[in-house]
């Protein structure tokens, strides 16, 4: 377990171990005080331990720590949890979609692009941003822009966010919306 705190941002790394003390998975996530929300950057369980409840245990630990962060920040309870996932079609294994669907996450319907994390990398265009309202409040374009603003700065390390091409594209798209359409992660039609 690793914990890092900078002002209005808390960063966590949690490792999952089996009874033999072998690392079988982990999660990287952050809590953003002003948005009273979390962003899960990464959560994974080794393939041989998947579909056996270990992912749920790890996810529940992540959710619990984000709720604790909310309380420590004198908020009334966690507002939302956001997560980047591979968009369907980029990964042949779709178990991850069932996992997020089971935990009531929805796909935020806009063109999400993760900015490049260095001069030598390209922006990532094959991701979805998904979210779950924990408080029952609406997930609005304004809230999404605020969380992405801080996630891109603190989580990814973008220095001048307002000059970043990908952030500007997202901001222009979301500024034109009164609401964000939420879609089921799994098409049940």
TAURQUI-V139440 format. One record per pair of residues at least 24 apart in sequence whose ideal C-beta (glycine too) atoms are under 8 Angstrom apart, sorted by the first residue. I is the first residue (numbers start at 0). GAP is how many residues later the second one is. Records with the same first field share a line. If there is no record, write none. Layout:
I=GAP + GAP
//
This chain:
5=148
6=26
7=24 + 25 + 26 + 65 + 142
8=24 + 141 + 145
9=59
10=143 + 144
11=50 + 53
13=44 + 47 + 48 + 51
15=29 + 38 + 41 + 42 + 45
17=31
23=25 + 30
24=24 + 29 + 30 + 33
25=32
26=31 + 32 + 34 + 35
28=33 + 36 + 37
29=121 + 124 + 125
30=34 + 35 + 38 + 39 + 42
31=115 + 118 + 119 + 122
32=36 + 40 + 42
33=112 + 116
34=44 + 45 + 108 + 111 + 112 + 115
35=34 + 37 + 39 + 42 + 43 + 44
36=41 + 42 + 43 + 44 + 45 + 106 + 110
37=24 + 28 + 31 + 40 + 42 + 43 + 44
38=42 + 43 + 44 + 45 + 108 + 112 + 116
39=41 + 42 + 43 + 44
40=42 + 43 + 114
42=40
49=45
50=44
54=44
58=40 + 44
62=71
66=67
76=57 + 58
77=56 + 57
78=54 + 55 + 56 + 58 + 64
79=51 + 52 + 53 + 54 + 55 + 57 + 59 + 63 + 67
80=24 + 50 + 51 + 53
81=47 + 48 + 49 + 62 + 65 + 69
82=46 + 47 + 48
83=28 + 30 + 43 + 44 + 45 + 46
84=42 + 43 + 45
85=40 + 41 + 42
86=39 + 40 + 41
88=37
89=36
96=88 + 89
97=88
99=30 + 85
100=83 + 84 + 85
102=29
103=28
104=25 + 26 + 27 + 80
105=24 + 25 + 26 + 76 + 77 + 78 + 79
106=75 + 76 + 77 + 78
107=31 + 36 + 72 + 73 + 74
108=71 + 72 + 73 + 74
109=34 + 60 + 63 + 64 + 67 + 70
110=58 + 59 + 62
111=58
112=53 + 56 + 57
113=42 + 52
114=37 + 41 + 43 + 49 + 50 + 51 + 52
115=50
116=39 + 40
122=42 + 43
129=55
130=51
137=41
138=41 + 43
139=39 + 40
140=33 + 34 + 36 + 37 + 38 + 39
143=30 + 36
144=25 + 26 + 29 + 30
//
